[in-house]
């Protein structure tokens, strides 16, 4: 068994996407003054933590569909979201580790996983939608304000 650092698989893009806090949380606010005040107090790290927790749940579900002979398992506590300083060059990305029984190089396993789960990335009701749905049903903008 070897450890591999993998990126992607579950879309956690929080900029101009379905997971953008403005899209998920602001929809219920008609009063612009209240909304502006709440956005001023918005804790993006707290929001990112909830997205990460849900992304790991989605990732574990996806990995259940991976071929059994590779014995691919998520390494608990290894996941994090990298957010770039400027979104014009890249976007938020999920990084995590897996253990697997394979002779593939890290790049080969990354490509294999990306291709294996490609349909879920593109599915309108895939992992990113399930994260959006969970947050929109269980949180409001005030939940992430300091």
N, C-alpha and C positions, 0 to 999 in steps of 0.2 A: 504494500500500500504506500502511495506517495501523496504528499500534500501539493495542491495546486492553487494558485491565486487566480481567480476568475473575475471578470467584470461583465456588467450588463445582465443579460437574461431577463431580469425584471426591470421594466422601464420606470425610473424614479425621477424623470425630468420634471422639475417644478417651475420651469420658466415658460410662460405662454403655452401651457399644456393643460390637460385635464387635471393634473395635480398642482397646478399653480394655486397657491392659497387664495388669491383673489377670485379665482373661478370657483373653487370648492366652498369657500366660506363667506364670501361677500354677497352672494346672491339674494340673501334675505333682508338686506338693508336698503331702505328707501331714503332714510335721512342721511344726506351727504356729510353733515357736520359730525354726527355720531360715528359714521364710518371712518372719516379722516382721523378722529381722535383714537379710535380703536387701532387703526393701522399704524399710528404713531407708536403705540405700545405693543405692537405685535412682536412676539418672540419667535423668530424664524428657526432657532435651534430646537425649541420645543416642538415646533411643527415637523421639522426634519426627523426628529426622534420617532414620532408617531408614524411617519411615512416609512422609516427604516424598519420599525417593528412589524408593520403590515407587509412590507416587501419580503422580509425573512419568512413570514408565514406562507406567502405566495411561492417563494423560491422552494421551500421544503415540499410543497405540493407538486410543483413542476418536476423536482428531482425524483419523485416517486415514479414518474413515467419514463425515467432513464433506463436503458438496458441493464438488467440485473447482473449480468456477467462482469460489469465494470465496478460493481459495488460502490457506486458514487454516493458519498454522504457529505452533508453540510457540516463544517466544523463550527460548533457552537461558539457564539461570541465573536466570530471573525468578521462579521459584516459591518460595513460602514458606507456612508454616502460621501463621495467627493463632490463638492460644489466649486466650480471654477470662479476665479475672481471676476471674470468678464464672460458673459454668455454669448458673445459674438464669435467665440472660437470653439467652445465646447459646451456641454450641458452637464447636469447632475448625473452621476454614474454610481451604480451600486457595485461595490467590491466585496468579495467574500472568498473564503477558502473551502475547498472540498478535499476529501481523501478519495482516491480511486485506485482500483487495481487495473493498471494499464501501462503500456510502454510508450504511450503518446507523450510528446514533449508538452510543456505548458501551453505553447502557442497552438499546437495541434488540438489539445483538449478544449481550449478556448473556442477555436473555430468549430469544432465538433458540437460543443454545447450550443453555441450561437445558431448553428444551422438546425440542430435538433429541435430547438424551441422557437424557431423563426415564426411559425404560424401563430404562436401565442402572442408574440410581440405585435403582430399585425392585426390580431383579432380585436375588433371593436369592443368586445366584452371580455378582454383578457385581463391579466394581472393588474395593469395600471387602472383599469376601470373598477376592479374589485377594491383596490386601495381607495380610490376616489369615493366609491359607494360607502365604504366603511366610515371614512372620515366625515362625509356629508351627513350621514345618519346619526353619528355619535358625538359630533363636536360642532361648536359654533365659533365664530371669530373670537368671542370673549374667552374661550377655553385656552387660547394661545396668547393672551395679553398679560403683561406684567403689571 
